[in-house]
Amino acid sequence: MGVIDKVKIELSVVIGKTTIPIKHLLKMGRGAVIDLDNRHDEPVEVFANGELIARGEIVLVGDKIGVTITERIRRAA
């Protein structure tokens, strides 16, 4: 693989979104719960370097959380 092994990609998974005033965010402590706009059974979005590349479902793998890809997003050429 050589060169491919050195390529770094930042992956992000968005499980939901919300808007809250910063004063509420600053008051939050450990254990605070933030309500998101998605339900637990809705697809999550997977981003690579800030670009949407897929959608998927949250899965539990032992004591870890993972994502099963259910749809690849193709970029317009």
All heavy atoms as a GROMACS GRO file, in nm:
protein
  588
    1MET      N    1   0.083  -0.120   0.000
    1MET     CA    2   0.000   0.000   0.000
    1MET      C    3   0.087   0.125   0.000
    1MET      O    4   0.047   0.222  -0.060
    1MET     CB    5  -0.092  -0.003   0.119
    1MET     CG    6  -0.201  -0.102   0.110
    1MET     SD    7  -0.347  -0.010   0.146
    1MET     CE    8  -0.472  -0.119   0.114
    2GLY      N    9   0.194   0.129   0.072
    2GLY     CA   10   0.290   0.238   0.067
    2GLY      C   11   0.233   0.377   0.089
    2GLY      O   12   0.206   0.417   0.200
    3VAL      N   13   0.216   0.451  -0.021
    3VAL     CA   14   0.172   0.590  -0.016
    3VAL      C   15   0.031   0.603   0.043
    3VAL      O   16   0.004   0.696   0.118
    3VAL     CB   17   0.176   0.652  -0.158
    3VAL    CG1   18   0.120   0.792  -0.160
    3VAL    CG2   19   0.318   0.651  -0.212
    4ILE      N   20  -0.056   0.509   0.012
    4ILE     CA   21  -0.194   0.514   0.062
    4ILE      C   22  -0.195   0.511   0.216
    4ILE      O   23  -0.278   0.574   0.279
    4ILE     CB   24  -0.276   0.396   0.007
    4ILE    CG1   25  -0.283   0.407  -0.142
    4ILE    CG2   26  -0.410   0.385   0.074
    4ILE    CD1   27  -0.411   0.452  -0.201
    5ASP      N   28  -0.102   0.438   0.275
    5ASP     CA   29  -0.096   0.429   0.422
    5ASP      C   30  -0.070   0.563   0.487
    5ASP      O   31  -0.100   0.582   0.604
    5ASP     CB   32   0.014   0.331   0.465
    5ASP     CG   33  -0.021   0.187   0.434
    5ASP    OD1   34  -0.141   0.157   0.419
    5ASP    OD2   35   0.072   0.104   0.425
    6LYS      N   36  -0.015   0.658   0.414
    6LYS     CA   37   0.021   0.789   0.470
    6LYS      C   38  -0.087   0.895   0.451
    6LYS      O   39  -0.076   1.004   0.504
    6LYS     CB   40   0.152   0.836   0.410
    6LYS     CG   41   0.268   0.745   0.444
    6LYS     CD   42   0.397   0.789   0.381
    6LYS     CE   43   0.505   0.690   0.416
    6LYS     NZ   44   0.630   0.720   0.351
    7VAL      N   45  -0.192   0.863   0.376
    7VAL     CA   46  -0.300   0.959   0.352
    7VAL      C   47  -0.390   0.963   0.475
    7VAL      O   48  -0.438   0.861   0.522
    7VAL     CB   49  -0.383   0.920   0.228
    7VAL    CG1   50  -0.501   1.015   0.210
    7VAL    CG2   51  -0.295   0.919   0.104
    8LYS      N   52  -0.412   1.082   0.528
    8LYS     CA   53  -0.496   1.098   0.646
    8LYS      C   54  -0.628   1.164   0.604
    8LYS      O   55  -0.628   1.259   0.528
    8LYS     CB   56  -0.426   1.183   0.751
    8LYS     CG   57  -0.300   1.116   0.803
    8LYS     CD   58  -0.258   1.174   0.932
    8LYS     CE   59  -0.127   1.116   0.977
    8LYS     NZ   60  -0.139   0.994   1.051
    9ILE      N   61  -0.738   1.111   0.658
    9ILE     CA   62  -0.871   1.163   0.630
    9ILE      C   63  -0.942   1.182   0.763
    9ILE      O   64  -0.940   1.094   0.848
    9ILE     CB   65  -0.952   1.066   0.542
    9ILE    CG1   66  -0.885   1.049   0.407
    9ILE    CG2   67  -1.095   1.114   0.524
    9ILE    CD1   68  -0.948   0.944   0.319
   10GLU      N   69  -1.004   1.297   0.780
   10GLU     CA   70  -1.083   1.322   0.901
   10GLU      C   71  -1.226   1.275   0.875
   10GLU      O   72  -1.293   1.327   0.786
   10GLU     CB   73  -1.083   1.470   0.935
   10GLU     CG   74  -1.166   1.501   1.058
   10GLU     CD   75  -1.169   1.648   1.090
   10GLU    OE1   76  -1.061   1.711   1.090
   10GLU    OE2   77  -1.279   1.700   1.115
   11LEU      N   78  -1.270   1.176   0.951
   11LEU     CA   79  -1.407   1.127   0.940
   11LEU      C   80  -1.491   1.182   1.054
   11LEU      O   81  -1.446   1.185   1.168
   11LEU     CB   82  -1.411   0.974   0.946
   11LEU     CG   83  -1.359   0.899   0.825
   11LEU    CD1   84  -1.366   0.749   0.848
   11LEU    CD2   85  -1.434   0.937   0.699
   12SER      N   86  -1.611   1.226   1.022
   12SER     CA   87  -1.706   1.275   1.121
   12SER      C   88  -1.840   1.209   1.096
   12SER      O   89  -1.879   1.189   0.981
   12SER     CB   90  -1.724   1.427   1.109
   12SER     OG   91  -1.601   1.493   1.120
   13VAL      N   92  -1.910   1.175   1.205
   13VAL     CA   93  -2.043   1.118   1.194
   13VAL      C   94  -2.138   1.211   1.268
   13VAL      O   95  -2.119   1.239   1.386
   13VAL     CB   96  -2.049   0.977   1.254
   13VAL    CG1   97  -2.191   0.922   1.249
   13VAL    CG2   98  -1.953   0.884   1.182
   14VAL      N   99  -2.238   1.261   1.197
   14VAL     CA  100  -2.336   1.352   1.257
   14VAL      C  101  -2.460   1.271   1.292
   14VAL      O  102  -2.526   1.216   1.205
   14VAL     CB  103  -2.372   1.467   1.160
   14VAL    CG1  104  -2.480   1.555   1.219
   14VAL    CG2  105  -2.247   1.549   1.128
   15ILE      N  106  -2.488   1.264   1.422
   15ILE     CA  107  -2.604   1.186   1.467
   15ILE      C  108  -2.727   1.272   1.485
   15ILE      O  109  -2.837   1.222   1.504
   15ILE     CB  110  -2.574   1.109   1.597
   15ILE    CG1  111  -2.534   1.205   1.709
   15ILE    CG2  112  -2.467   1.006   1.573
   15ILE    CD1  113  -2.516   1.138   1.843
   16GLY      N  114  -2.711   1.403   1.477
   16GLY     CA  115  -2.822   1.496   1.489
   16GLY      C  116  -2.770   1.637   1.506
   16GLY      O  117  -2.650   1.658   1.522
   17LYS      N  118  -2.862   1.732   1.502
   17LYS     CA  119  -2.824   1.873   1.513
   17LYS      C  120  -2.922   1.945   1.604
   17LYS      O  121  -3.035   1.900   1.623
   17LYS     CB  122  -2.824   1.940   1.376
   17LYS     CG  123  -2.726   1.880   1.278
   17LYS     CD  124  -2.738   1.944   1.143
   17LYS     CE  125  -2.645   1.875   1.045
   17LYS     NZ  126  -2.659   1.924   0.910
   18THR      N  127  -2.878   2.056   1.658
   18THR     CA  128  -2.964   2.141   1.737
   18THR      C  129  -2.903   2.280   1.743
   18THR      O  130  -2.787   2.299   1.709
   18THR     CB  131  -2.985   2.085   1.880
   18THR    OG1  132  -3.092   2.155   1.942
   18THR    CG2  133  -2.860   2.100   1.964
   19THR      N  134  -2.982   2.375   1.785
   19THR     CA  135  -2.935   2.511   1.807
   19THR      C  136  -2.971   2.549   1.950
   19THR      O  137  -3.086   2.534   1.990
   19THR     CB  138  -3.003   2.610   1.709
   19THR    OG1  139  -2.976   2.567   1.576
   19THR    CG2  140  -2.952   2.751   1.730
   20ILE      N  141  -2.869   2.592   2.025
   20ILE     CA  142  -2.894   2.635   2.162
   20ILE      C  143  -2.815   2.763   2.188
   20ILE      O  144  -2.710   2.786   2.127
   20ILE     CB  145  -2.855   2.528   2.266
   20ILE    CG1  146  -2.706   2.493   2.257
   20ILE    CG2  147  -2.940   2.405   2.254
   20ILE    CD1  148  -2.659   2.400   2.366
   21PRO      N  149  -2.865   2.847   2.277
   21PRO     CA  150  -2.790   2.968   2.311
   21PRO      C  151  -2.658   2.932   2.379
   21PRO      O  152  -2.650   2.836   2.455
   21PRO     CB  153  -2.882   3.042   2.410
   21PRO     CG  154  -3.017   2.982   2.391
   21PRO     CD  155  -2.994   2.841   2.346
   22ILE      N  156  -2.555   3.008   2.351
   22ILE     CA  157  -2.423   2.979   2.408
   22ILE      C  158  -2.426   2.985   2.561
   22ILE      O  159  -2.355   2.911   2.627
   22ILE     CB  160  -2.315   3.072   2.349
   22ILE    CG1  161  -2.178   3.016   2.384
   22ILE    CG2  162  -2.328   3.212   2.399
   22ILE    CD1  163  -2.070   3.051   2.288
   23LYS      N  164  -2.512   3.070   2.619
   23LYS     CA  165  -2.518   3.077   2.765
   23LYS      C  166  -2.564   2.943   2.825
   23LYS      O  167  -2.516   2.903   2.931
   23LYS     CB  168  -2.606   3.192   2.812
   23LYS     CG  169  -2.753   3.179   2.780
   23LYS     CD  170  -2.830   3.298   2.831
   23LYS     CE  171  -2.978   3.284   2.797
   23LYS     NZ  172  -3.055   3.395   2.846
   24HIS      N  173  -2.651   2.870   2.755
   24HIS     CA  174  -2.692   2.737   2.802
   24HIS      C  175  -2.579   2.637   2.786
   24HIS      O  176  -2.559   2.551   2.872
   24HIS     CB  177  -2.816   2.688   2.728
   24HIS     CG  178  -2.940   2.764   2.764
   24HIS    ND1  179  -3.033   2.799   2.670
   24HIS    CD2  180  -2.986   2.813   2.880
   24HIS    CE1  181  -3.131   2.866   2.728
   24HIS    NE2  182  -3.104   2.876   2.857
   25LEU      N  183  -2.507   2.647   2.674
   25LEU     CA  184  -2.394   2.558   2.650
   25LEU      C  185  -2.287   2.575   2.758
   25LEU      O  186  -2.233   2.477   2.810
   25LEU     CB  187  -2.335   2.586   2.512
   25LEU     CG  188  -2.218   2.498   2.468
   25LEU    CD1  189  -2.262   2.353   2.456
   25LEU    CD2  190  -2.163   2.548   2.336
   26LEU      N  191  -2.259   2.699   2.797
   26LEU     CA  192  -2.158   2.726   2.898
   26LEU      C  193  -2.198   2.676   3.037
   26LEU      O  194  -2.112   2.646   3.120
   26LEU     CB  195  -2.125   2.875   2.902
   26LEU     CG  196  -2.058   2.931   2.776
   26LEU    CD1  197  -2.047   3.082   2.784
   26LEU    CD2  198  -1.922   2.867   2.754
   27LYS      N  199  -2.329   2.666   3.062
   27LYS     CA  200  -2.378   2.619   3.192
   27LYS      C  201  -2.378   2.467   3.204
   27LYS      O  202  -2.392   2.413   3.312
   27LYS     CB  203  -2.519   2.671   3.218
   27LYS     CG  204  -2.526   2.819   3.244
   27LYS     CD  205  -2.671   2.860   3.269
   27LYS     CE  206  -2.683   3.010   3.286
   27LYS     NZ  207  -2.824   3.051   3.304
   28MET      N  208  -2.364   2.397   3.091
   28MET     CA  209  -2.372   2.251   3.093
   28MET      C  210  -2.250   2.191   3.162
   28MET      O  211  -2.139   2.238   3.147
   28MET     CB  212  -2.381   2.196   2.951
   28MET     CG  213  -2.511   2.222   2.886
   28MET     SD  214  -2.515   2.146   2.725
   28MET     CE  215  -2.679   2.192   2.675
   29GLY      N  216  -2.277   2.087   3.234
   29GLY     CA  217  -2.170   2.015   3.301
   29GLY      C  218  -2.171   1.869   3.260
   29GLY      O  219  -2.249   1.828   3.174
   30ARG      N  220  -2.088   1.792   3.325
   30ARG     CA  221  -2.080   1.649   3.298
   30ARG      C  222  -2.219   1.586   3.316
   30ARG      O  223  -2.289   1.615   3.412
   30ARG     CB  224  -1.981   1.586   3.392
   30ARG     CG  225  -1.958   1.441   3.365
   30ARG     CD  226  -1.859   1.384   3.463
   30ARG     NE  227  -1.836   1.246   3.434
   30ARG     CZ  228  -1.721   1.196   3.398
   30ARG    NH1  229  -1.616   1.272   3.392
   30ARG    NH2  230  -1.709   1.067   3.372
   31GLY      N  231  -2.257   1.502   3.221
   31GLY     CA  232  -2.386   1.433   3.229
   31GLY      C  233  -2.501   1.510   3.168
   31GLY      O  234  -2.613   1.459   3.163
   32ALA      N  235  -2.474   1.632   3.119
   32ALA     CA  236  -2.581   1.710   3.056
   32ALA      C  237  -2.628   1.638   2.929
   32ALA      O  238  -2.551   1.574   2.860
   32ALA     CB  239  -2.531   1.850   3.022
   33VAL      N  240  -2.755   1.651   2.900
   33VAL     CA  241  -2.814   1.589   2.782
   33VAL      C  242  -2.856   1.699   2.686
   33VAL      O  243  -2.921   1.795   2.725
   33VAL     CB  244  -2.937   1.503   2.820
   33VAL    CG1  245  -3.004   1.449   2.694
   33VAL    CG2  246  -2.895   1.390   2.912
   34ILE      N  247  -2.817   1.684   2.560
   34ILE     CA  248  -2.853   1.780   2.456
   34ILE      C  249  -2.951   1.710   2.362
   34ILE      O  250  -2.918   1.607   2.303
   34ILE     CB  251  -2.729   1.828   2.378
   34ILE    CG1  252  -2.630   1.895   2.472
   34ILE    CG2  253  -2.770   1.921   2.265
   34ILE    CD1  254  -2.497   1.927   2.408
   35ASP      N  255  -3.072   1.764   2.350
   35ASP     CA  256  -3.172   1.707   2.260
   35ASP      C  257  -3.134   1.739   2.115
   35ASP      O  258  -3.105   1.855   2.082
   35ASP     CB  259  -3.311   1.765   2.290
   35ASP     CG  260  -3.366   1.714   2.422
   35ASP    OD1  261  -3.335   1.599   2.459
   35ASP    OD2  262  -3.439   1.790   2.487
   36LEU      N  263  -3.135   1.637   2.030
   36LEU     CA  264  -3.103   1.654   1.888
   36LEU      C  265  -3.229   1.638   1.805
   36LEU      O  266  -3.331   1.585   1.852
   36LEU     CB  267  -2.998   1.550   1.846
   36LEU     CG  268  -2.868   1.553   1.925
   36LEU    CD1  269  -2.779   1.437   1.884
   36LEU    CD2  270  -2.797   1.685   1.906
   37ASP      N  271  -3.222   1.682   1.679
   37ASP     CA  272  -3.339   1.678   1.592
   37ASP      C  273  -3.366   1.539   1.533
   37ASP      O  274  -3.472   1.517   1.478
   37ASP     CB  275  -3.328   1.782   1.482
   37ASP     CG  276  -3.209   1.760   1.390
   37ASP    OD1  277  -3.125   1.671   1.418
   37ASP    OD2  278  -3.196   1.834   1.291
   38ASN      N  279  -3.273   1.446   1.542
   38ASN     CA  280  -3.294   1.311   1.488
   38ASN      C  281  -3.347   1.217   1.595
   38ASN      O  282  -3.317   1.234   1.713
   38ASN     CB  283  -3.162   1.253   1.436
   38ASN     CG  284  -3.128   1.300   1.298
   38ASN    OD1  285  -3.192   1.390   1.245
   38ASN    ND2  286  -3.026   1.242   1.240
   39ARG      N  287  -3.422   1.116   1.550
   39ARG     CA  288  -3.462   1.008   1.640
   39ARG      C  289  -3.354   0.901   1.634
   39ARG      O  290  -3.271   0.899   1.543
   39ARG     CB  291  -3.597   0.950   1.594
   39ARG     CG  292  -3.712   1.049   1.607
   39ARG     CD  293  -3.847   0.982   1.580
   39ARG     NE  294  -3.839   0.863   1.497
   39ARG     CZ  295  -3.890   0.853   1.374
   39ARG    NH1  296  -3.951   0.956   1.318
   39ARG    NH2  297  -3.880   0.742   1.306
   40HIS      N  298  -3.356   0.809   1.728
   40HIS     CA  299  -3.250   0.707   1.736
   40HIS      C  300  -3.249   0.614   1.614
   40HIS      O  301  -3.147   0.555   1.583
   40HIS     CB  302  -3.263   0.626   1.865
   40HIS     CG  303  -3.379   0.532   1.865
   40HIS    ND1  304  -3.508   0.574   1.890
   40HIS    CD2  305  -3.387   0.399   1.840
   40HIS    CE1  306  -3.589   0.471   1.881
   40HIS    NE2  307  -3.518   0.363   1.852
   41ASP      N  308  -3.360   0.601   1.544
   41ASP     CA  309  -3.367   0.508   1.430
   41ASP      C  310  -3.347   0.578   1.295
   41ASP      O  311  -3.360   0.514   1.191
   41ASP     CB  312  -3.500   0.433   1.433
   41ASP     CG  313  -3.621   0.526   1.428
   41ASP    OD1  314  -3.605   0.647   1.448
   41ASP    OD2  315  -3.732   0.475   1.406
   42GLU      N  316  -3.313   0.705   1.295
   42GLU     CA  317  -3.291   0.778   1.169
   42GLU      C  318  -3.145   0.762   1.125
   42GLU      O  319  -3.056   0.742   1.208
   42GLU     CB  320  -3.324   0.925   1.186
   42GLU     CG  321  -3.472   0.951   1.201
   42GLU     CD  322  -3.504   1.100   1.200
   42GLU    OE1  323  -3.504   1.158   1.089
   42GLU    OE2  324  -3.526   1.155   1.307
   43PRO      N  325  -3.120   0.771   0.994
   43PRO     CA  326  -2.983   0.758   0.944
   43PRO      C  327  -2.892   0.870   0.997
   43PRO      O  328  -2.938   0.980   1.024
   43PRO     CB  329  -2.997   0.770   0.792
   43PRO     CG  330  -3.142   0.758   0.763
   43PRO     CD  331  -3.217   0.791   0.887
   44VAL      N  332  -2.764   0.836   1.012
   44VAL     CA  333  -2.663   0.935   1.047
   44VAL      C  334  -2.587   0.972   0.920
   44VAL      O  335  -2.589   0.898   0.822
   44VAL     CB  336  -2.566   0.880   1.155
   44VAL    CG1  337  -2.641   0.852   1.284
   44VAL    CG2  338  -2.492   0.756   1.107
   45GLU      N  339  -2.521   1.086   0.921
   45GLU     CA  340  -2.444   1.131   0.804
   45GLU      C  341  -2.296   1.113   0.832
   45GLU      O  342  -2.248   1.145   0.941
   45GLU     CB  343  -2.474   1.277   0.774
   45GLU     CG  344  -2.618   1.301   0.732
   45GLU     CD  345  -2.648   1.448   0.709
   45GLU    OE1  346  -2.596   1.533   0.784
   45GLU    OE2  347  -2.726   1.477   0.617
   46VAL      N  348  -2.222   1.062   0.733
   46VAL     CA  349  -2.079   1.040   0.745
   46VAL      C  350  -2.007   1.138   0.652
   46VAL      O  351  -2.037   1.144   0.532
   46VAL     CB  352  -2.041   0.894   0.707
   46VAL    CG1  353  -1.891   0.872   0.722
   46VAL    CG2  354  -2.120   0.794   0.791
   47PHE      N  355  -1.915   1.215   0.709
   47PHE     CA  356  -1.839   1.314   0.634
   47PHE      C  357  -1.692   1.276   0.630
   47PHE      O  358  -1.638   1.227   0.730
   47PHE     CB  359  -1.852   1.452   0.700
   47PHE     CG  360  -1.989   1.512   0.690
   47PHE    CD1  361  -2.089   1.477   0.780
   47PHE    CD2  362  -2.018   1.604   0.590
   47PHE    CE1  363  -2.216   1.533   0.771
   47PHE    CE2  364  -2.145   1.660   0.580
   47PHE     CZ  365  -2.244   1.624   0.670
   48ALA      N  366  -1.628   1.298   0.516
   48ALA     CA  367  -1.483   1.283   0.503
   48ALA      C  368  -1.428   1.420   0.465
   48ALA      O  369  -1.468   1.477   0.364
   48ALA     CB  370  -1.447   1.180   0.396
   49ASN      N  371  -1.341   1.472   0.551
   49ASN     CA  372  -1.284   1.606   0.530
   49ASN      C  373  -1.393   1.710   0.503
   49ASN      O  374  -1.380   1.795   0.416
   49ASN     CB  375  -1.181   1.605   0.418
   49ASN     CG  376  -1.058   1.525   0.454
   49ASN    OD1  377  -1.027   1.506   0.571
   49ASN    ND2  378  -0.988   1.477   0.354
   50GLY      N  379  -1.503   1.699   0.577
   50GLY     CA  380  -1.610   1.798   0.568
   50GLY      C  381  -1.709   1.777   0.454
   50GLY      O  382  -1.803   1.854   0.438
   51GLU      N  383  -1.692   1.672   0.376
   51GLU     CA  384  -1.782   1.646   0.263
   51GLU      C  385  -1.866   1.522   0.290
   51GLU      O  386  -1.812   1.417   0.328
   51GLU     CB  387  -1.701   1.626   0.135
   51GLU     CG  388  -1.788   1.609   0.013
   51GLU     CD  389  -1.706   1.609  -0.115
   51GLU    OE1  390  -1.599   1.671  -0.119
   51GLU    OE2  391  -1.753   1.547  -0.211
   52LEU      N  392  -1.997   1.532   0.269
   52LEU     CA  393  -2.087   1.419   0.290
   52LEU      C  394  -2.052   1.307   0.193
   52LEU      O  395  -2.052   1.328   0.071
   52LEU     CB  396  -2.233   1.463   0.271
   52LEU     CG  397  -2.339   1.356   0.290
   52LEU    CD1  398  -2.341   1.305   0.433
   52LEU    CD2  399  -2.476   1.411   0.251
   53ILE      N  400  -2.023   1.188   0.247
   53ILE     CA  401  -1.987   1.075   0.161
   53ILE      C  402  -2.081   0.956   0.176
   53ILE      O  403  -2.083   0.868   0.090
   53ILE     CB  404  -1.842   1.028   0.184
   53ILE    CG1  405  -1.824   0.981   0.328
   53ILE    CG2  406  -1.742   1.136   0.146
   53ILE    CD1  407  -1.700   0.898   0.351
   54ALA      N  408  -2.156   0.951   0.288
   54ALA     CA  409  -2.241   0.834   0.310
   54ALA      C  410  -2.344   0.862   0.419
   54ALA      O  411  -2.334   0.959   0.493
   54ALA     CB  412  -2.155   0.714   0.351
   55ARG      N  413  -2.442   0.772   0.426
   55ARG     CA  414  -2.537   0.769   0.536
   55ARG      C  415  -2.531   0.629   0.595
   55ARG      O  416  -2.494   0.533   0.526
   55ARG     CB  417  -2.678   0.802   0.489
   55ARG     CG  418  -2.693   0.948   0.450
   55ARG     CD  419  -2.839   0.988   0.428
   55ARG     NE  420  -2.846   1.129   0.396
   55ARG     CZ  421  -2.832   1.180   0.273
   55ARG    NH1  422  -2.812   1.099   0.171
   55ARG    NH2  423  -2.839   1.309   0.253
   56GLY      N  424  -2.567   0.618   0.721
   56GLY     CA  425  -2.558   0.487   0.784
   56GLY      C  426  -2.643   0.478   0.908
   56GLY      O  427  -2.722   0.567   0.939
   57GLU      N  428  -2.626   0.366   0.980
   57GLU     CA  429  -2.700   0.339   1.102
   57GLU      C  430  -2.601   0.314   1.216
   57GLU      O  431  -2.497   0.252   1.196
   57GLU     CB  432  -2.787   0.214   1.085
   57GLU     CG  433  -2.892   0.228   0.978
   57GLU     CD  434  -2.966   0.098   0.951
   57GLU    OE1  435  -2.922  -0.008   0.998
   57GLU    OE2  436  -3.068   0.105   0.882
   58ILE      N  437  -2.637   0.361   1.334
   58ILE     CA  438  -2.555   0.339   1.452
   58ILE      C  439  -2.569   0.192   1.495
   58ILE      O  440  -2.679   0.137   1.495
   58ILE     CB  441  -2.601   0.430   1.569
   58ILE    CG1  442  -2.582   0.576   1.533
   58ILE    CG2  443  -2.530   0.395   1.699
   58ILE    CD1  444  -2.439   0.621   1.523
   59VAL      N  445  -2.456   0.129   1.526
   59VAL     CA  446  -2.456  -0.008   1.577
   59VAL      C  447  -2.366  -0.016   1.700
   59VAL      O  448  -2.275   0.065   1.715
   59VAL     CB  449  -2.407  -0.109   1.470
   59VAL    CG1  450  -2.503  -0.119   1.354
   59VAL    CG2  451  -2.267  -0.075   1.422
   60LEU      N  452  -2.395  -0.110   1.787
   60LEU     CA  453  -2.309  -0.135   1.902
   60LEU      C  454  -2.220  -0.254   1.870
   60LEU      O  455  -2.268  -0.358   1.826
   60LEU     CB  456  -2.392  -0.162   2.027
   60LEU     CG  457  -2.477  -0.046   2.076
   60LEU    CD1  458  -2.560  -0.088   2.196
   60LEU    CD2  459  -2.391   0.074   2.111
   61VAL      N  460  -2.089  -0.236   1.892
   61VAL     CA  461  -1.991  -0.341   1.868
   61VAL      C  462  -1.920  -0.363   2.001
   61VAL      O  463  -1.827  -0.291   2.035
   61VAL     CB  464  -1.891  -0.300   1.758
   61VAL    CG1  465  -1.795  -0.414   1.729
   61VAL    CG2  466  -1.963  -0.257   1.631
   62GLY      N  467  -1.970  -0.458   2.078
   62GLY     CA  468  -1.918  -0.477   2.214
   62GLY      C  469  -1.951  -0.354   2.296
   62GLY      O  470  -2.067  -0.315   2.306
   63ASP      N  471  -1.848  -0.290   2.352
   63ASP     CA  472  -1.872  -0.168   2.430
   63ASP      C  473  -1.842  -0.042   2.350
   63ASP      O  474  -1.830   0.066   2.405
   63ASP     CB  475  -1.789  -0.171   2.560
   63ASP     CG  476  -1.640  -0.174   2.534
   63ASP    OD1  477  -1.600  -0.203   2.420
   63ASP    OD2  478  -1.563  -0.148   2.628
   64LYS      N  479  -1.828  -0.056   2.219
   64LYS     CA  480  -1.800   0.056   2.130
   64LYS      C  481  -1.922   0.087   2.044
   64LYS      O  482  -2.010   0.006   2.026
   64LYS     CB  483  -1.682   0.024   2.039
   64LYS     CG  484  -1.558  -0.022   2.111
   64LYS     CD  485  -1.454   0.079   2.103
   64LYS     CE  486  -1.328   0.022   2.166
   64LYS     NZ  487  -1.258   0.113   2.244
   65ILE      N  488  -1.924   0.209   1.989
   65ILE     CA  489  -2.030   0.250   1.896
   65ILE      C  490  -1.970   0.255   1.757
   65ILE      O  491  -1.860   0.307   1.737
   65ILE     CB  492  -2.085   0.389   1.934
   65ILE    CG1  493  -2.147   0.384   2.074
   65ILE    CG2  494  -2.187   0.436   1.832
   65ILE    CD1  495  -2.189   0.519   2.126
   66GLY      N  496  -2.042   0.200   1.659
   66GLY     CA  497  -1.996   0.200   1.522
   66GLY      C  498  -2.105   0.249   1.428
   66GLY      O  499  -2.216   0.281   1.471
   67VAL      N  500  -2.071   0.253   1.300
   67VAL     CA  501  -2.167   0.294   1.196
   67VAL      C  502  -2.163   0.192   1.084
   67VAL      O  503  -2.056   0.158   1.033
   67VAL     CB  504  -2.132   0.434   1.140
   67VAL    CG1  505  -2.226   0.470   1.025
   67VAL    CG2  506  -2.136   0.539   1.248
   68THR      N  507  -2.281   0.141   1.048
   68THR     CA  508  -2.294   0.056   0.931
   68THR      C  509  -2.337   0.146   0.815
   68THR      O  510  -2.438   0.216   0.825
   68THR     CB  511  -2.402  -0.052   0.953
   68THR    OG1  512  -2.361  -0.136   1.061
   68THR    CG2  513  -2.422  -0.137   0.828
   69ILE      N  514  -2.259   0.147   0.708
   69ILE     CA  515  -2.290   0.228   0.590
   69ILE      C  516  -2.408   0.166   0.516
   69ILE      O  517  -2.404   0.048   0.481
   69ILE     CB  518  -2.169   0.242   0.496
   69ILE    CG1  519  -2.049   0.303   0.572
   69ILE    CG2  520  -2.204   0.322   0.372
   69ILE    CD1  521  -2.074   0.442   0.628
   70THR      N  522  -2.512   0.245   0.492
   70THR     CA  523  -2.631   0.196   0.420
   70THR      C  524  -2.647   0.264   0.284
   70THR      O  525  -2.719   0.212   0.200
   70THR     CB  526  -2.758   0.220   0.503
   70THR    OG1  527  -2.770   0.361   0.531
   70THR    CG2  528  -2.755   0.142   0.633
   71GLU      N  529  -2.580   0.376   0.264
   71GLU     CA  530  -2.593   0.450   0.137
   71GLU      C  531  -2.466   0.531   0.113
   71GLU      O  532  -2.422   0.605   0.198
   71GLU     CB  533  -2.712   0.546   0.147
   71GLU     CG  534  -2.730   0.635   0.026
   71GLU     CD  535  -2.837   0.742   0.048
   71GLU    OE1  536  -2.897   0.749   0.158
   71GLU    OE2  537  -2.859   0.819  -0.046
   72ARG      N  538  -2.407   0.512  -0.004
   72ARG     CA  539  -2.294   0.594  -0.045
   72ARG      C  540  -2.348   0.715  -0.121
   72ARG      O  541  -2.440   0.703  -0.201
   72ARG     CB  542  -2.198   0.516  -0.134
   72ARG     CG  543  -2.116   0.416  -0.056
   72ARG     CD  544  -2.017   0.342  -0.142
   72ARG     NE  545  -1.938   0.435  -0.222
   72ARG     CZ  546  -1.876   0.402  -0.335
   72ARG    NH1  547  -1.885   0.279  -0.382
   72ARG    NH2  548  -1.807   0.489  -0.401
   73ILE      N  549  -2.288   0.830  -0.097
   73ILE     CA  550  -2.327   0.952  -0.167
   73ILE      C  551  -2.225   0.978  -0.278
   73ILE      O  552  -2.106   0.988  -0.252
   73ILE     CB  553  -2.329   1.074  -0.071
   73ILE    CG1  554  -2.416   1.044   0.052
   73ILE    CG2  555  -2.373   1.201  -0.144
   73ILE    CD1  556  -2.560   1.018   0.023
   74ARG      N  557  -2.274   0.987  -0.398
   74ARG     CA  558  -2.185   1.011  -0.512
   74ARG      C  559  -2.180   1.160  -0.542
   74ARG      O  560  -2.283   1.226  -0.546
   74ARG     CB  561  -2.234   0.935  -0.635
   74ARG     CG  562  -2.242   0.786  -0.610
   74ARG     CD  563  -2.224   0.712  -0.739
   74ARG     NE  564  -2.245   0.570  -0.724
   74ARG     CZ  565  -2.152   0.485  -0.684
   74ARG    NH1  566  -2.033   0.527  -0.656
   74ARG    NH2  567  -2.179   0.357  -0.675
   75ARG      N  568  -2.061   1.210  -0.564
   75ARG     CA  569  -2.043   1.351  -0.599
   75ARG      C  570  -2.077   1.373  -0.745
   75ARG      O  571  -2.050   1.288  -0.830
   75ARG     CB  572  -1.898   1.393  -0.576
   75ARG     CG  573  -1.861   1.398  -0.433
   75ARG     CD  574  -1.725   1.450  -0.405
   75ARG     NE  575  -1.646   1.489  -0.519
   75ARG     CZ  576  -1.517   1.510  -0.516
   75ARG    NH1  577  -1.451   1.494  -0.406
   75ARG    NH2  578  -1.452   1.546  -0.623
   76ALA      N  579  -2.134   1.486  -0.773
   76ALA     CA  580  -2.160   1.522  -0.913
   76ALA      C  581  -2.028   1.560  -0.979
   76ALA      O  582  -1.950   1.634  -0.922
   76ALA     CB  583  -2.258   1.640  -0.920
   77ALA      N  584  -2.004   1.507  -1.097
   77ALA     CA  585  -1.877   1.533  -1.167
   77ALA      C  586  -1.880   1.663  -1.243
   77ALA      O  587  -1.975   1.719  -1.276
   77ALA     CB  588  -1.845   1.418  -1.261
   0.00000   0.00000   0.00000
